[in-house]
Amino acid sequence: MSYVCRFCAAPLEQVVVDLGAAPLANSYLEPEALLEPEAHHPLCTFLCTGCLLVQLPAMASAEAIFSDYAYFSSYSSSWLEHARRYTEAQRRRFGLDEGSLVVEVASNDGYLLQYFRDAGVPVLGIEPASNVARVAEQAGIPTINRFLGAEVGAAVVAGELDPSCDSRGDAGHFDSSAAPLLGRAADLVVANNVFAHVPDLRDFTAGLRALLAPGGVLTIEAPHLMRLLDEVQFDTIYHEHFSYYSLLAAQRVLAAHGLVVFDVEEVPTHGGSLRIFCRRDDAPEAETAERLATRPAVDELLRRERRYGLDDPATYRHFAPRVAAVKRQLLSFLIEQADAGRTVVGYGAPAKGNTLLNYCGVRPDLLPFTVDLSPHKQGRFLPGSRIPIRAPEAIAETRPDFVLILPWNLRAEIAEQMSAVRSWGGRFVVAVPRLTVLD
Ligand SMILES: [Zn+2]
């Protein structure tokens, strides 16, 4: 059997990297679950040579992934700061005020929309995880508990959303604070860190288009494929992450749904992401001449992507051997330390850590535990590897020789926070893009 591209429906024939089979990266285990088997799903990424979209075929149902999502954005201070700066910049650039409407898709617990609300800009969140949507509502962020698609997008703008059930007939909810915000299109649609995570890309993109006012702006943030390939960030591949974008591929997907990319920025989140600015292809001429005029950054980045070879399928064949090298380096390091009687423990329990540890076959014999700041994760176990997650204090109590930082994108912040490790001669290590002991 062969898979087909979720955008252009061409058969997927070129493997970018095959990471074997693994459990869903965010399905942390309760202690009693250790007695049960765990479902493993293939984790093999493909390049569509027709449209250049790198993707994981949808294998696990979207409901299983998103219906009770454990990730609450508000726990990371650097993430909040990123969101705050984003809202300030867009509010100024696009003149958003009390007469505007900002709609965020996959709005989580409202961590980003709160900054618009605090500045007096009306906001509406659309969040598929019902437990997370309720947290947002309780924090005073009007939120609709739905998956976005063409139908939901159109119903929001038409003010015809049925509050009792969603488009699939499932229970979904929104509280009375959301009702007055229905029936109008958005001046800004925020789709940060969701575009990579939607299984039905076409329906979702149509939903984004449906939400947008004629002169409105859509911003999308997604990890940049060029950085993933260049810096061997293979651990950012996991089941919840269906699509991996170059601007070349994203521009094509958006254009097919009546959306024009008019600006792009490179932002540091998730190891290097693109912030893509879009307008409707029928935006008023006066707007496209000024506020929504196409910026040189778009052509400049497309040129760089072509120079890197992202328009040539052969380029993608260089990736898998570099990934295999990371595995050999990490295992060699861990085995060498174990043979010498030295201890290595983990820091962090991010999704990317699960991809790394499961692909490399690391188990508690080589990494006896990891620690995490989130109380939701402490006391649970990493899926697949079944490595226990403890509170950060466990590091000071056990004084390991090495701390393997799993969220390598936060390595400076973590090494700083945990600087006490150096007091007993402990050192920090990262595995990606190559095994490195930090100075
Ligand atoms: Zn395709």
Residues whose N, C-alpha, C, O or C-beta is under 5 A from the ligand:
A	BS01	ZN	C5 F7 C8 A9 A10 C48 G50 C51 L53
